[in-house]
Amino acid sequence: MSKSATVDPIPLPKSWPQYIKAGVIHAISLAHFGLTFSRGWAADSPLARVRLSDKLDVSDTDNALLREEMRIKDNRMEKIDPRKRPHYSPTDRMAILEVRAACGWNTAETARRFLLEPDTISSWMDRLNDQDDSLLKTSEPVNKFPDFVRYVVQRLKALCPRMGKERIAQILTRAGLVLSTTTAGRILKEEPVPPMPEFPAAQKPQSNRLVTSKYPHHVWNIDLTVVPTDGSWVPWDPFCFPQIWRFFWWVAVIMDHFSRVVVGFSVFFKEPSTEEMQHMLALAIENVGKTPRHLISDQGPQFTAPLFMTWCADQLRDIHQRFGAVGQYGSIAVLERFMRSLKQECTRQIRVPRNPDDIRRTLSLYITCYNEFRPHQGLGGRVPMDLCLGVDTRADPMQTRGDDGITLELLVSFLEGQPYLPVVELEAAA
């Protein structure tokens, strides 16, 4: 036959248009599910080539998603008349020129990426050396404090953006610069946020069950949490991935209630058993060299099992167990607050490793920073390890007002080079 045969189109179900949008979302979610499983296998492969291929695939995926995100935002902005678009602030204009210099873009490329005209970029470049900073400037002015105080607060916020005004004031006080929270907030131009209670007053434990921690290692808290490796939501029942390895890590933490020091942690592939929690607690006691008088936990099956309770009540240990109410947030509020900090400041800032050694190393670094360098609001700005050891390393206050004020130098380093683990020091400049 000289003519190609005609193929009739495959008929679609009559109700197909009703489900096509949901079908697209489900198909993408299924692909994400499959990729997560495959990447978990590749990340744990004994072959270095397979592990490197997995890292390259993850990087390519992240770059593609970032480009798609920027495309969507740019499309929305392009629909607005150029004369009605919001103007860049002077600090944003300076940041655009810094990005241009770092990337080596020409004027046309810079204008295209930031939805501007090339003449606009050229005019900014011509104004770099002007003394008038109404168009371009590097920092916001503040009121009466000396320039070095303003610089210290602003640089600390820029280098550690997750720090709030209270944390900045406390960490500078510990370093030797007395600064109130309201002053730090005024410099940062932030609205004051009222403190949120950890749990409602009506849900506080009854007085006959209250255990007061009087000294280090008097009362320990123990709890479990899950850390997702690559998201935990899909649009169908049961709405999340199985809480097992490749999708989640199970993390157990033991904390001293008095000093807030994390005395031990373990990582598990699935929900740990009673024997595993018993072994973890024994290791923590051996490492610390002390046995707690009380152990507070929720009523999970690991802690209410007869084997675990008998082990705690053994004559050699004599650990008194206490339990929080079932399903009640705040029963072990100190440790629950640490879990939230761990996720906000560590695991949600990085791509969570799927290799057991890597996740243990990551959590160990964060716990070291938490114990030894991170001021705790509940401890009056002291770090947990100082309170545990009974020492006070906070420096004497430095003079911050008047003509005789000294010049300070802010030193910010990062533990093991991790940008989410800041170590801040304040020294008098030579």
C-alpha positions as CSV (number, residue, x, y, z in Angstrom):
1,M,0.0,0.0,0.0
2,S,1.3,3.5,-0.9
3,K,-0.7,5.2,1.8
4,S,0.0,4.6,5.4
5,A,-2.8,2.9,7.3
6,T,-5.0,5.1,9.4
7,V,-5.2,4.2,13.1
8,D,-8.3,5.1,15.0
9,P,-7.7,6.9,18.3
10,I,-8.2,5.0,21.5
11,P,-11.4,6.1,23.1
12,L,-11.1,7.5,26.6
13,P,-13.6,6.9,29.5
14,K,-16.4,9.4,29.6
15,S,-15.4,10.5,33.1
16,W,-11.8,11.0,32.2
17,P,-11.8,14.8,32.2
18,Q,-13.0,14.8,35.8
19,Y,-9.9,13.1,37.0
20,I,-7.1,14.2,34.7
21,K,-5.7,16.9,37.0
22,A,-5.7,14.6,40.0
23,G,-4.2,11.9,37.8
24,V,-1.2,14.2,37.0
25,I,-0.5,14.9,40.6
26,H,-0.8,11.3,41.6
27,A,1.6,10.3,38.8
28,I,4.2,12.8,39.9
29,S,3.8,11.6,43.5
30,L,4.3,8.0,42.5
31,A,7.4,9.0,40.6
32,H,8.7,10.8,43.7
33,F,7.9,7.6,45.8
34,G,9.9,5.5,43.4
35,L,12.8,7.9,43.2
36,T,13.1,8.1,47.0
37,F,13.2,4.3,47.2
38,S,15.9,4.0,44.5
39,R,18.0,6.8,45.9
40,G,17.9,5.2,49.3
41,W,19.3,2.0,47.8
42,A,21.9,3.9,45.8
43,A,23.1,6.0,48.8
44,D,23.8,2.8,50.8
45,S,25.5,1.0,47.9
46,P,29.0,-0.4,48.5
47,L,30.0,0.9,45.1
48,A,31.4,4.5,45.1
49,R,30.3,5.0,41.5
50,V,26.7,4.3,42.4
51,R,26.8,6.6,45.4
52,L,28.3,9.4,43.3
53,S,25.7,8.8,40.6
54,D,23.0,9.2,43.3
55,K,24.4,12.5,44.5
56,L,24.6,13.8,40.9
57,D,21.0,12.8,40.3
58,V,19.8,14.5,43.5
59,S,21.7,17.7,42.5
60,D,20.2,17.7,39.0
61,T,16.7,17.2,40.4
62,D,17.2,20.1,42.9
63,N,18.5,22.4,40.1
64,A,15.5,21.5,37.9
65,L,13.0,22.2,40.6
66,L,14.6,25.5,41.5
67,R,14.5,26.6,37.8
68,E,10.9,25.7,37.6
69,E,10.1,27.6,40.8
70,M,11.9,30.7,39.5
71,R,10.1,30.3,36.1
72,I,6.7,30.3,37.9
73,K,7.6,33.4,39.9
74,D,9.0,35.3,36.9
75,N,5.9,34.6,34.8
76,R,3.8,36.1,37.5
77,M,5.9,39.2,37.8
78,E,6.1,39.7,34.0
79,K,2.4,40.0,33.8
80,I,2.6,43.3,35.8
81,D,3.3,46.5,34.0
82,P,7.0,47.4,34.4
83,R,6.0,50.8,35.8
84,K,3.8,49.2,38.5
85,R,6.2,46.6,39.7
86,P,7.6,47.0,43.2
87,H,11.0,48.7,43.3
88,Y,14.1,47.1,44.6
89,S,15.3,48.5,47.9
90,P,18.8,50.1,48.0
91,T,20.2,47.0,49.8
92,D,18.6,44.7,47.3
93,R,20.1,46.7,44.4
94,M,23.6,46.3,46.0
95,A,22.9,42.6,46.4
96,I,22.0,42.3,42.7
97,L,25.3,43.9,41.7
98,E,27.2,41.6,44.1
99,V,25.5,38.6,42.4
100,R,26.4,40.0,39.0
101,A,30.0,40.2,40.0
102,A,30.1,36.7,41.5
103,C,28.5,35.1,38.4
104,G,30.3,37.2,35.8
105,W,27.1,38.2,34.1
106,N,27.0,41.1,31.6
107,T,24.5,43.9,31.8
108,A,22.0,42.3,29.5
109,E,22.0,39.0,31.4
110,T,21.7,40.6,34.8
111,A,18.7,42.7,33.6
112,R,17.0,39.6,32.1
113,R,17.4,37.6,35.2
114,F,16.0,40.3,37.5
115,L,13.3,41.6,35.1
116,L,15.0,45.0,34.7
117,E,16.3,47.2,31.8
118,P,20.0,47.1,30.9
119,D,20.1,50.9,31.3
120,T,19.0,50.5,34.9
121,I,21.9,48.1,35.7
122,S,24.3,50.5,34.0
123,S,23.1,53.5,36.0
124,W,23.5,51.5,39.2
125,M,27.1,50.7,38.3
126,D,27.8,54.3,37.6
127,R,26.5,55.3,41.1
128,L,28.7,52.8,43.0
129,N,31.2,55.5,44.1
130,D,28.6,58.2,45.0
131,Q,28.5,59.3,48.6
132,D,24.8,59.5,48.5
133,D,23.4,56.1,49.5
134,S,19.8,56.7,48.6
135,L,20.2,54.4,45.6
136,L,22.7,51.8,46.8
137,K,23.8,51.0,50.3
138,T,25.2,48.1,52.3
139,S,23.4,48.4,55.6
140,E,20.4,50.1,57.3
141,P,21.2,53.0,59.7
142,V,20.2,52.7,63.4
143,N,19.8,55.3,66.1
144,K,22.2,56.2,69.0
145,F,24.4,53.2,69.5
146,P,28.0,53.3,68.2
147,D,28.7,52.0,64.8
148,F,30.5,48.9,66.0
149,V,27.5,47.8,68.0
150,R,25.2,48.2,65.0
151,Y,27.7,46.3,62.8
152,V,28.0,43.4,65.3
153,V,24.2,42.9,65.5
154,Q,23.6,43.2,61.8
155,R,26.5,40.9,60.8
156,L,25.4,38.3,63.3
157,K,21.9,38.3,61.8
158,A,23.3,38.1,58.3
159,L,25.6,35.2,59.1
160,C,23.1,33.4,61.3
161,P,19.7,34.3,59.9
162,R,17.7,31.9,62.1
163,M,18.7,33.7,65.2
164,G,16.0,36.0,66.7
165,K,16.6,39.2,68.7
166,E,16.5,37.4,72.0
167,R,19.1,34.8,71.0
168,I,21.3,37.5,69.5
169,A,21.1,39.6,72.8
170,Q,21.9,36.5,74.9
171,I,24.8,35.3,72.8
172,L,26.4,38.8,72.8
173,T,25.9,39.0,76.5
174,R,27.7,35.7,77.0
175,A,30.5,37.0,74.7
176,G,30.8,40.1,76.8
177,L,28.6,42.8,75.1
178,V,25.6,43.7,77.3
179,L,22.7,44.4,75.0
180,S,19.0,44.2,75.8
181,T,16.5,42.3,73.7
182,T,14.5,45.4,72.8
183,T,17.6,47.2,71.6
184,A,18.5,44.2,69.3
185,G,15.0,44.2,68.0
186,R,15.1,47.9,67.2
187,I,18.3,47.5,65.3
188,L,16.9,44.6,63.4
189,K,13.6,46.5,62.8
190,E,11.6,43.5,63.9
191,E,8.2,43.6,65.7
192,P,8.3,42.1,69.2
193,V,6.7,38.6,69.3
194,P,4.9,37.6,72.6
195,P,6.3,34.4,74.1
196,M,4.3,31.2,73.4
197,P,3.7,28.9,76.4
198,E,5.0,25.4,76.0
199,F,1.7,23.9,76.9
200,P,-1.6,25.2,78.3
201,A,-1.8,25.7,82.1
202,A,-4.8,23.3,82.3
203,Q,-2.6,20.5,80.9
204,K,0.2,20.8,83.5
205,P,1.0,17.7,85.5
206,Q,-0.6,17.3,88.9
207,S,1.5,18.3,91.9
208,N,1.6,14.8,93.3
209,R,3.3,13.6,90.1
210,L,5.7,16.6,89.8
211,V,9.4,15.7,89.9
212,T,11.8,18.7,90.4
213,S,15.3,18.3,89.1
214,K,17.7,19.7,91.7
215,Y,21.2,18.9,90.3
216,P,22.8,17.6,87.1
217,H,21.9,14.0,86.3
218,H,19.1,13.9,88.9
219,V,16.3,13.6,86.3
220,W,16.7,12.4,82.7
221,N,14.2,12.6,79.9
222,I,14.0,10.0,77.1
223,D,11.9,10.2,73.9
224,L,11.7,9.1,70.3
225,T,11.1,11.0,67.1
226,V,11.2,10.4,63.3
227,V,13.3,12.3,60.9
228,P,12.1,12.2,57.2
229,T,14.8,11.7,54.6
230,D,12.9,13.2,51.6
231,G,9.5,14.5,52.4
232,S,6.6,12.6,54.0
233,W,3.4,13.6,52.1
234,V,1.5,12.0,49.3
235,P,-2.1,12.8,48.2
236,W,-3.7,9.5,49.1
237,D,-4.3,7.2,52.1
238,P,-2.4,6.9,54.5
239,F,-1.0,10.3,53.4
240,C,2.5,9.5,54.3
241,F,5.3,7.1,53.6
242,P,5.9,4.1,55.9
243,Q,7.9,5.2,59.0
244,I,10.8,3.0,58.2
245,W,14.3,3.4,56.8
246,R,14.7,4.9,53.3
247,F,11.9,7.3,54.1
248,F,12.4,8.0,57.9
249,W,15.1,7.6,60.6
250,W,14.0,6.8,64.1
251,V,16.0,8.9,66.6
252,A,16.1,8.3,70.3
253,V,17.5,11.1,72.6
254,I,18.3,11.2,76.4
255,M,18.5,14.6,78.0
256,D,19.5,15.8,81.5
257,H,16.5,17.9,82.7
258,F,18.5,20.2,85.0
259,S,21.3,21.3,82.6
260,R,19.5,20.5,79.2
261,V,22.6,18.5,78.2
262,V,22.0,15.7,75.7
263,V,23.7,12.7,77.3
264,G,23.0,10.2,74.6
265,F,21.3,9.5,71.3
266,S,20.8,6.6,68.9
267,V,19.6,6.2,65.3
268,F,17.4,3.2,64.2
269,F,16.1,1.9,60.9
270,K,12.6,1.3,62.4
271,E,10.8,1.8,65.7
272,P,13.2,0.5,68.4
273,S,12.4,-2.4,70.7
274,T,12.5,-2.5,74.5
275,E,15.9,-4.2,74.4
276,E,17.4,-1.5,72.1
277,M,16.2,1.3,74.4
278,Q,17.5,-0.6,77.4
279,H,20.9,-0.9,75.7
280,M,21.0,2.7,74.8
281,L,20.2,3.9,78.4
282,A,23.0,1.6,79.7
283,L,25.5,3.1,77.3
284,A,24.5,6.6,78.4
285,I,25.0,5.7,82.1
286,E,28.4,4.2,81.3
287,N,29.5,7.2,79.3
288,V,28.4,9.8,81.9
289,G,29.5,7.7,84.8
290,K,26.3,8.5,86.8
291,T,22.9,7.0,87.1
292,P,19.8,9.2,87.2
293,R,17.5,9.1,90.1
294,H,14.4,9.6,87.9
295,L,13.6,8.8,84.3
296,I,10.7,10.6,82.6
297,S,9.2,9.3,79.3
298,D,5.9,9.0,77.5
299,Q,3.9,5.8,77.7
300,G,5.4,4.2,74.6
301,P,5.5,0.4,74.6
302,Q,9.3,0.5,74.8
303,F,9.2,2.2,78.3
304,T,6.1,0.5,79.8
305,A,7.3,-3.1,78.9
306,P,7.8,-5.2,82.1
307,L,11.4,-6.0,80.9
308,F,12.4,-2.3,80.8
309,M,10.6,-1.4,84.0
310,T,12.3,-4.3,85.8
311,W,15.7,-3.3,84.5
312,C,15.2,0.3,85.7
313,A,14.1,-0.9,89.2
314,D,17.0,-3.2,89.6
315,Q,18.8,-2.8,93.0
316,L,22.0,-1.7,91.3
317,R,20.4,1.1,89.4
318,D,17.2,2.0,91.3
319,I,15.8,4.3,88.6
320,H,12.4,5.7,89.4
321,Q,10.2,5.9,86.3
322,R,7.7,8.6,85.6
323,F,5.3,8.8,82.7
324,G,3.6,11.7,80.8
325,A,-0.1,11.6,80.0
326,V,-1.1,9.7,76.8
327,G,-1.3,12.1,73.8
328,Q,-0.6,15.1,75.9
329,Y,1.9,17.6,74.5
330,G,4.2,19.0,77.2
331,S,4.5,15.9,79.4
332,I,8.2,16.0,78.5
333,A,8.3,19.6,77.2
334,V,12.1,20.1,77.6
335,L,13.0,17.2,75.4
336,E,10.1,17.9,73.0
337,R,11.5,21.5,72.6
338,F,14.9,20.0,71.8
339,M,13.4,17.8,69.1
340,R,11.8,20.8,67.5
341,S,15.2,22.7,67.5
342,L,16.9,19.6,66.1
343,K,14.6,19.6,63.1
344,Q,14.3,23.3,62.5
345,E,18.1,24.1,62.9
346,C,19.6,20.9,61.5
347,T,17.7,18.3,59.6
348,R,15.4,20.8,57.7
349,Q,18.5,22.8,56.7
350,I,20.2,19.9,54.9
351,R,19.4,16.9,52.7
352,V,19.1,14.2,55.4
353,P,21.7,11.4,54.8
354,R,20.5,7.9,54.1
355,N,23.7,6.3,55.2
356,P,23.7,5.3,59.0
357,D,27.2,6.6,59.6
358,D,26.5,9.9,57.9
359,I,23.2,10.6,59.9
360,R,25.0,9.7,63.2
361,R,27.8,12.1,62.3
362,T,25.3,14.8,61.4
363,L,23.3,14.5,64.6
364,S,26.5,14.2,66.7
365,L,27.8,17.6,65.3
366,Y,24.5,19.3,66.1
367,I,24.4,17.9,69.6
368,T,28.0,19.0,70.2
369,C,27.0,22.6,69.1
370,Y,23.8,22.4,71.2
371,N,25.7,21.3,74.4
372,E,28.8,23.4,74.1
373,F,28.1,26.6,72.1
374,R,24.4,27.3,71.8
375,P,23.0,29.6,74.6
376,H,19.7,28.3,76.1
377,Q,16.9,30.7,76.8
378,G,15.7,28.6,79.7
379,L,19.1,28.8,81.3
380,G,19.4,32.5,81.2
381,G,21.7,32.6,78.2
382,R,24.1,29.9,79.4
383,V,25.1,26.9,77.4
384,P,24.0,23.5,78.8
385,M,27.5,22.1,79.3
386,D,28.5,25.1,81.5
387,L,25.6,24.5,83.8
388,C,26.2,20.7,83.9
389,L,29.9,21.2,84.9
390,G,29.1,24.0,87.3
391,V,31.1,26.7,85.6
392,D,30.2,30.2,84.2
393,T,32.2,31.2,81.1
394,R,30.3,34.4,80.5
395,A,32.7,37.3,80.2
396,D,32.6,40.5,82.2
397,P,30.5,43.2,80.5
398,M,32.3,45.5,78.2
399,Q,31.6,49.2,78.0
400,T,29.3,50.0,75.1
401,R,28.5,53.7,75.5
402,G,30.5,56.9,75.7
403,D,33.6,58.3,74.1
404,D,35.8,55.7,75.8
405,G,34.0,52.7,74.3
406,I,36.3,50.1,72.9
407,T,36.2,48.6,69.4
408,L,35.0,45.0,69.1
409,E,35.7,42.3,66.6
410,L,33.0,39.8,65.8
411,L,34.4,36.3,65.1
412,V,32.0,33.8,63.6
413,S,33.1,30.3,62.7
414,F,31.1,27.2,61.9
415,L,31.5,23.8,63.5
416,E,33.1,21.4,61.0
417,G,32.3,24.0,58.3
418,Q,28.6,23.5,58.6
419,P,26.8,26.8,58.0
420,Y,23.9,25.9,60.3
421,L,26.2,25.4,63.3
422,P,27.6,28.8,64.2
423,V,30.2,29.4,66.9
424,V,30.2,33.1,67.9
425,E,33.1,34.9,69.7
426,L,33.5,38.6,70.5
427,E,36.9,40.1,71.1
428,A,38.4,43.5,71.7
429,A,40.1,44.7,68.5
430,A,43.8,45.3,68.9
